[in-house]
Amino acid sequence: MNWIASPDGRIALLIVTTCLLAAAAVWLLLGFRVPPAERERRRRLLVHQIGRMGDGVLNDVQQDAVYFTYTVCGVCYAASQDISALHSLLPPEASVLVGPVTVKYSPRNPVNSIVLCEQWSGLRIRETPPEPQQIIKESETS
């Protein structure tokens, strides 16, 4: 008698097939998952390729993020960008970055925006900012 013809053989075959299909599904889901850093890099490069440019203001620079605002068609956006992978493109003194910048944003979704990527920079690096004490002294002499 053939083992597949028996009820126990069919149940065993069904269990083995189910396990193989479940293992294949898990492998497909986990095997094709893109790491977050790579997904962010792809997003930056896509915005660089298809993005429109506009003026903005870089408000703050943290260790791994920049915070900026910009206006598109009368709507003001406040955004941030993770720059942890782009530190090599920044000057050593982050305070020289604060001020006007050029922003690239997606025409279909203006919230999706960047000020820096691997192939483009909208940063306008100024000379070293004046010391706060110099500003006070200049205003007292005026």
Contacts in CASP RR format, 6 or more apart in sequence:
PFRMAT RR
TARGET T0000
AUTHOR 0000-0000-0000
METHOD contacts of the structure
MODEL  1
MNWIASPDGRIALLIVTTCLLAAAAVWLLLGFRVPPAERERRRRLLVHQI
GRMGDGVLNDVQQDAVYFTYTVCGVCYAASQDISALHSLLPPEASVLVGP
VTVKYSPRNPVNSIVLCEQWSGLRIRETPPEPQQIIKESETS
3 9 0 8 1.000
4 10 0 8 1.000
4 13 0 8 1.000
34 42 0 8 1.000
37 85 0 8 1.000
40 82 0 8 1.000
40 85 0 8 1.000
41 85 0 8 1.000
41 118 0 8 1.000
43 112 0 8 1.000
44 114 0 8 1.000
44 116 0 8 1.000
44 117 0 8 1.000
44 118 0 8 1.000
45 117 0 8 1.000
45 118 0 8 1.000
45 119 0 8 1.000
46 106 0 8 1.000
47 104 0 8 1.000
47 105 0 8 1.000
47 106 0 8 1.000
47 112 0 8 1.000
47 113 0 8 1.000
47 114 0 8 1.000
47 117 0 8 1.000
48 104 0 8 1.000
48 114 0 8 1.000
48 117 0 8 1.000
48 119 0 8 1.000
48 120 0 8 1.000
50 106 0 8 1.000
50 107 0 8 1.000
51 104 0 8 1.000
51 105 0 8 1.000
51 106 0 8 1.000
51 107 0 8 1.000
52 104 0 8 1.000
52 105 0 8 1.000
52 107 0 8 1.000
53 102 0 8 1.000
53 103 0 8 1.000
53 104 0 8 1.000
54 70 0 8 1.000
54 72 0 8 1.000
54 102 0 8 1.000
54 103 0 8 1.000
54 104 0 8 1.000
54 105 0 8 1.000
55 70 0 8 1.000
55 100 0 8 1.000
55 101 0 8 1.000
55 102 0 8 1.000
55 103 0 8 1.000
56 68 0 8 1.000
56 69 0 8 1.000
56 70 0 8 1.000
56 71 0 8 1.000
56 100 0 8 1.000
56 101 0 8 1.000
56 102 0 8 1.000
56 103 0 8 1.000
57 68 0 8 1.000
57 69 0 8 1.000
57 70 0 8 1.000
57 99 0 8 1.000
57 100 0 8 1.000
57 101 0 8 1.000
58 66 0 8 1.000
58 67 0 8 1.000
58 68 0 8 1.000
58 97 0 8 1.000
58 98 0 8 1.000
58 99 0 8 1.000
58 100 0 8 1.000
58 101 0 8 1.000
58 115 0 8 1.000
58 123 0 8 1.000
59 67 0 8 1.000
59 68 0 8 1.000
59 69 0 8 1.000
59 98 0 8 1.000
59 99 0 8 1.000
60 66 0 8 1.000
60 67 0 8 1.000
60 98 0 8 1.000
61 67 0 8 1.000
61 94 0 8 1.000
61 95 0 8 1.000
61 97 0 8 1.000
61 98 0 8 1.000
64 82 0 8 1.000
64 83 0 8 1.000
64 84 0 8 1.000
65 80 0 8 1.000
65 81 0 8 1.000
65 82 0 8 1.000
65 83 0 8 1.000
66 80 0 8 1.000
66 81 0 8 1.000
66 83 0 8 1.000
66 97 0 8 1.000
66 115 0 8 1.000
66 116 0 8 1.000
67 78 0 8 1.000
67 79 0 8 1.000
67 80 0 8 1.000
68 78 0 8 1.000
68 79 0 8 1.000
68 80 0 8 1.000
68 81 0 8 1.000
68 101 0 8 1.000
68 103 0 8 1.000
68 115 0 8 1.000
69 76 0 8 1.000
69 77 0 8 1.000
69 78 0 8 1.000
69 79 0 8 1.000
70 76 0 8 1.000
70 77 0 8 1.000
70 79 0 8 1.000
70 103 0 8 1.000
70 105 0 8 1.000
70 113 0 8 1.000
71 77 0 8 1.000
72 105 0 8 1.000
72 110 0 8 1.000
73 110 0 8 1.000
75 110 0 8 1.000
77 105 0 8 1.000
77 110 0 8 1.000
77 111 0 8 1.000
77 113 0 8 1.000
79 111 0 8 1.000
79 113 0 8 1.000
81 113 0 8 1.000
81 114 0 8 1.000
81 115 0 8 1.000
81 116 0 8 1.000
83 90 0 8 1.000
83 116 0 8 1.000
86 116 0 8 1.000
86 117 0 8 1.000
86 118 0 8 1.000
89 116 0 8 1.000
89 118 0 8 1.000
89 121 0 8 1.000
90 97 0 8 1.000
90 116 0 8 1.000
90 123 0 8 1.000
91 97 0 8 1.000
91 125 0 8 1.000
93 128 0 8 1.000
95 129 0 8 1.000
96 125 0 8 1.000
96 126 0 8 1.000
96 127 0 8 1.000
96 128 0 8 1.000
96 129 0 8 1.000
97 123 0 8 1.000
97 125 0 8 1.000
98 129 0 8 1.000
99 124 0 8 1.000
99 126 0 8 1.000
100 124 0 8 1.000
101 115 0 8 1.000
101 122 0 8 1.000
101 123 0 8 1.000
101 124 0 8 1.000
102 115 0 8 1.000
102 122 0 8 1.000
102 124 0 8 1.000
103 113 0 8 1.000
103 114 0 8 1.000
103 115 0 8 1.000
103 122 0 8 1.000
104 113 0 8 1.000
104 114 0 8 1.000
104 115 0 8 1.000
104 120 0 8 1.000
104 122 0 8 1.000
105 111 0 8 1.000
105 112 0 8 1.000
105 113 0 8 1.000
105 114 0 8 1.000
106 112 0 8 1.000
106 113 0 8 1.000
115 121 0 8 1.000
115 122 0 8 1.000
115 123 0 8 1.000
116 122 0 8 1.000
116 123 0 8 1.000
END
